[in-house]
Amino acid sequence: MRLLVVAGALVLVGLLVFLIRPRRRRGHPFDGAGLQPGVYLFTSTTCADCMTAKARLAEGLGPSGFVEIEWERDPDLFTRVGIGLVPCTVVVASDGASTRYPGLPDGLLDPLSP
Protein backbone atom coordinates (compact mmCIF):
# COMPACT_ATOMS: atom_id res chain seq x y z
CA MET A 1 0.00 0.00 0.00
CA ARG A 2 2.84 2.40 0.85
CA LEU A 3 4.48 1.68 -2.48
CA LEU A 4 1.27 2.59 -4.29
CA VAL A 5 0.99 5.89 -2.36
CA VAL A 6 4.64 6.77 -3.10
CA ALA A 7 4.23 5.92 -6.79
CA GLY A 8 1.07 8.03 -6.98
CA ALA A 9 2.83 10.95 -5.30
CA LEU A 10 5.74 10.72 -7.76
CA VAL A 11 3.37 10.72 -10.71
CA LEU A 12 1.55 13.75 -9.29
CA VAL A 13 4.81 15.66 -8.73
CA GLY A 14 5.98 14.79 -12.25
CA LEU A 15 2.72 16.04 -13.71
CA LEU A 16 2.91 19.30 -11.74
CA VAL A 17 6.50 19.91 -12.85
CA PHE A 18 5.52 19.30 -16.47
CA LEU A 19 2.59 21.71 -16.25
CA ILE A 20 4.36 24.60 -14.52
CA ARG A 21 7.80 24.47 -16.12
CA PRO A 22 8.67 27.27 -18.51
CA ARG A 23 7.99 26.25 -22.07
CA ARG A 24 9.49 27.50 -25.26
CA ARG A 25 6.91 29.52 -27.06
CA ARG A 26 6.24 28.33 -30.55
CA GLY A 27 5.19 30.36 -33.50
CA HIS A 28 1.82 29.98 -35.10
CA PRO A 29 1.39 30.41 -38.86
CA PHE A 30 -1.33 32.87 -39.84
CA ASP A 31 -2.42 35.19 -42.62
CA GLY A 32 -0.07 38.17 -42.48
CA ALA A 33 -2.92 40.51 -43.38
CA GLY A 34 -0.89 42.35 -45.99
CA LEU A 35 2.23 43.01 -43.91
CA GLN A 36 5.42 43.39 -45.92
CA PRO A 37 8.33 40.97 -45.27
CA GLY A 38 10.10 41.76 -42.03
CA VAL A 39 9.95 41.47 -38.26
CA TYR A 40 7.22 43.32 -36.37
CA LEU A 41 6.85 43.86 -32.65
CA PHE A 42 3.31 44.66 -31.52
CA THR A 43 3.36 46.60 -28.24
CA SER A 44 1.44 48.92 -25.96
CA THR A 45 2.74 51.91 -24.02
CA THR A 46 1.53 50.38 -20.74
CA CYS A 47 3.22 46.99 -21.25
CA ALA A 48 6.39 46.44 -19.19
CA ASP A 49 7.25 43.17 -21.01
CA CYS A 50 7.09 45.05 -24.31
CA MET A 51 10.13 47.10 -23.34
CA THR A 52 12.09 43.92 -22.64
CA ALA A 53 11.04 42.40 -25.97
CA LYS A 54 11.97 45.61 -27.79
CA ALA A 55 15.41 45.68 -26.15
CA ARG A 56 16.07 42.04 -27.07
CA LEU A 57 15.05 42.59 -30.68
CA ALA A 58 17.19 45.72 -30.88
CA GLU A 59 20.14 43.80 -29.44
CA GLY A 60 19.70 40.88 -31.83
CA LEU A 61 18.61 42.66 -35.02
CA GLY A 62 19.70 46.23 -34.45
CA PRO A 63 17.38 49.17 -33.84
CA SER A 64 16.28 49.27 -37.49
CA GLY A 65 15.96 45.47 -37.86
CA PHE A 66 12.29 45.41 -36.88
CA VAL A 67 9.21 47.59 -36.86
CA GLU A 68 7.45 48.42 -33.60
CA ILE A 69 3.70 48.91 -33.83
CA GLU A 70 1.97 50.40 -30.79
CA TRP A 71 -1.67 49.61 -30.09
CA GLU A 72 -2.37 53.22 -29.17
CA ARG A 73 -1.19 54.42 -32.59
CA ASP A 74 -2.70 51.74 -34.84
CA PRO A 75 -5.46 49.68 -33.16
CA ASP A 76 -6.99 48.85 -36.56
CA LEU A 77 -3.84 46.98 -37.60
CA PHE A 78 -3.97 44.95 -34.37
CA THR A 79 -7.53 43.97 -35.25
CA ARG A 80 -6.69 43.18 -38.88
CA VAL A 81 -3.69 41.01 -37.92
CA GLY A 82 -5.50 39.44 -34.97
CA ILE A 83 -3.19 40.55 -32.18
CA GLY A 84 -4.92 40.25 -28.82
CA LEU A 85 -2.01 40.24 -26.38
CA VAL A 86 1.25 42.15 -26.25
CA PRO A 87 4.09 41.82 -26.71
CA CYS A 88 3.65 39.83 -29.88
CA THR A 89 6.37 39.29 -32.47
CA VAL A 90 5.39 38.67 -36.08
CA VAL A 91 7.79 37.46 -38.75
CA VAL A 92 6.77 37.76 -42.39
CA ALA A 93 9.06 35.88 -44.79
CA SER A 94 9.89 37.07 -48.29
CA ASP A 95 7.45 34.50 -49.71
CA GLY A 96 4.66 35.99 -47.59
CA ALA A 97 4.56 33.17 -45.03
CA SER A 98 3.74 34.72 -41.67
CA THR A 99 4.38 33.47 -38.15
CA ARG A 100 3.07 35.02 -34.96
CA TYR A 101 4.95 34.50 -31.68
CA PRO A 102 3.58 35.47 -28.29
CA GLY A 103 6.18 37.76 -26.77
CA LEU A 104 9.73 37.13 -27.85
CA PRO A 105 10.33 33.39 -27.50
CA ASP A 106 13.75 31.92 -26.90
CA GLY A 107 15.54 31.03 -30.11
CA LEU A 108 13.55 33.38 -32.35
CA LEU A 109 16.59 35.53 -33.05
CA ASP A 110 18.88 32.59 -33.92
CA PRO A 111 17.58 32.02 -37.48
CA LEU A 112 17.01 35.74 -38.04
CA SER A 113 20.49 36.91 -37.14
CA PRO A 114 22.91 37.58 -40.03
FIKOLMI-597408 format. One line per 2 residues: number of its first residue (from 1); their letters; for each residue x, y, z of C-alpha. Coordinates in pm, 1 decimal, decimal comma, padded with zeros to 6 digits, always signed. Layout:
NUM = A = X:Y:Z; ...
This chain:
1 = MR = +00000,0:+00000,0:+00000,0; +00284,1:+00239,8:+00085,1
3 = LL = +00448,0:+00167,6:-00248,3; +00126,7:+00259,2:-00428,7
5 = VV = +00099,0:+00588,6:-00235,8; +00463,8:+00677,3:-00310,4
7 = AG = +00422,8:+00592,2:-00679,4; +00107,1:+00802,9:-00698,1
9 = AL = +00282,8:+01095,3:-00529,5; +00574,2:+01071,6:-00775,9
11 = VL = +00336,6:+01072,2:-01071,4; +00155,5:+01374,7:-00928,9
13 = VG = +00481,4:+01565,5:-00873,2; +00598,4:+01479,1:-01224,5
15 = LL = +00271,7:+01604,1:-01370,8; +00291,1:+01929,6:-01174,1
17 = VF = +00650,2:+01990,9:-01285,0; +00551,6:+01929,6:-01646,8
19 = LI = +00258,7:+02170,7:-01625,3; +00436,1:+02459,8:-01451,8
21 = RP = +00780,2:+02446,9:-01611,8; +00867,2:+02726,8:-01850,8
23 = RR = +00799,0:+02625,5:-02206,6; +00949,4:+02750,3:-02526,0
25 = RR = +00690,8:+02952,3:-02706,1; +00624,3:+02832,6:-03055,1
27 = GH = +00519,1:+03036,4:-03349,9; +00181,7:+02998,4:-03510,3
29 = PF = +00138,9:+03041,4:-03885,9; -00132,6:+03286,9:-03984,3
31 = DG = -00242,2:+03519,2:-04261,8; -00006,8:+03816,7:-04248,4
33 = AG = -00291,9:+04051,0:-04337,9; -00088,9:+04235,4:-04599,2
35 = LQ = +00222,8:+04300,6:-04391,2; +00542,3:+04339,3:-04591,9
37 = PG = +00832,8:+04096,9:-04527,0; +01010,1:+04176,4:-04203,0
39 = VY = +00994,7:+04147,5:-03825,9; +00722,0:+04332,3:-03637,4
41 = LF = +00684,7:+04386,4:-03264,9; +00331,0:+04466,3:-03151,5
43 = TS = +00336,3:+04660,1:-02824,4; +00143,8:+04891,7:-02596,2
45 = TT = +00274,3:+05190,6:-02402,5; +00153,4:+05038,0:-02074,2
47 = CA = +00321,7:+04698,9:-02125,2; +00638,5:+04643,7:-01918,7
49 = DC = +00725,0:+04317,0:-02101,4; +00708,6:+04505,4:-02430,9
51 = MT = +01013,0:+04710,5:-02333,9; +01209,2:+04392,0:-02264,1
53 = AK = +01103,6:+04239,6:-02597,1; +01197,1:+04560,8:-02778,7
55 = AR = +01540,9:+04568,1:-02614,6; +01607,3:+04203,5:-02706,9
57 = LA = +01504,6:+04259,2:-03068,0; +01719,1:+04572,5:-03088,3
59 = EG = +02013,9:+04380,2:-02944,1; +01970,0:+04088,2:-03183,5
61 = LG = +01860,5:+04265,7:-03501,9; +01969,7:+04623,4:-03445,3
63 = PS = +01737,7:+04917,2:-03384,3; +01627,8:+04926,7:-03748,8
65 = GF = +01595,8:+04547,4:-03786,4; +01229,4:+04541,3:-03688,1
67 = VE = +00920,7:+04759,3:-03686,3; +00745,4:+04841,6:-03359,6
69 = IE = +00370,3:+04890,8:-03382,9; +00197,1:+05039,7:-03079,3
71 = WE = -00166,5:+04960,9:-03009,1; -00237,3:+05322,3:-02916,8
73 = RD = -00119,4:+05442,4:-03258,6; -00270,1:+05174,0:-03483,9
75 = PD = -00546,2:+04968,0:-03316,3; -00699,0:+04884,8:-03656,4
77 = LF = -00383,6:+04698,1:-03759,8; -00397,4:+04495,4:-03437,1
79 = TR = -00752,7:+04397,3:-03524,7; -00669,3:+04318,1:-03888,0
81 = VG = -00368,5:+04101,2:-03792,3; -00550,0:+03944,0:-03497,0
83 = IG = -00319,0:+04055,2:-03217,6; -00492,3:+04024,5:-02882,1
85 = LV = -00200,6:+04024,3:-02638,0; +00124,9:+04215,4:-02625,1
87 = PC = +00408,8:+04181,8:-02671,1; +00365,4:+03982,9:-02988,5
89 = TV = +00637,2:+03929,4:-03246,7; +00539,1:+03867,4:-03607,9
91 = VV = +00779,4:+03745,7:-03874,9; +00677,2:+03776,5:-04239,3
93 = AS = +00906,5:+03588,0:-04478,9; +00989,2:+03707,4:-04829,4
95 = DG = +00745,3:+03450,0:-04971,3; +00466,4:+03599,0:-04758,5
97 = AS = +00456,3:+03316,5:-04503,3; +00374,2:+03471,8:-04167,1
99 = TR = +00437,6:+03346,7:-03815,0; +00307,0:+03502,4:-03496,5
101 = YP = +00495,3:+03450,3:-03168,1; +00357,7:+03547,5:-02829,4
103 = GL = +00617,7:+03776,4:-02676,5; +00973,0:+03712,9:-02785,0
105 = PD = +01032,5:+03339,5:-02750,3; +01374,9:+03191,7:-02690,2
107 = GL = +01554,2:+03102,9:-03011,1; +01355,1:+03338,4:-03235,1
109 = LD = +01658,7:+03553,1:-03305,1; +01888,2:+03259,4:-03391,9
111 = PL = +01758,0:+03201,6:-03747,6; +01700,6:+03574,4:-03804,0
113 = SP = +02049,0:+03690,6:-03713,6; +02290,7:+03758,3:-04003,2
